[in-house]
Amino acid sequence: MRLYVEKNRKVMKIVEAIINRAKEKSTWAGIGTILALVGLKLEPEQFTAISTAVIGVIGLYEVFRKEKK
């Protein structure tokens, strides 16, 4: 049981780090640059819709996650 709890804490730290980075504008600029380099071309409206959806998912996660004590 203890190993499961420790593993779960590590996973949650990683998820929280990803979420914190996803909230930063520079992260989205970097993602857009990488996608442009590999040849994916999105209209500004498409990119806005995608980023809005991702932020919505992050918001849902924040609503349902438990606070640290």
Secondary structure as GFF3:
##gff-version 3
##sequence-region A 1 69
A	DSSP	alpha_helix	2	22	.	.	.	ID=ss1
A	DSSP	alpha_helix	25	37	.	.	.	ID=ss2
A	DSSP	alpha_helix	44	64	.	.	.	ID=ss3
###
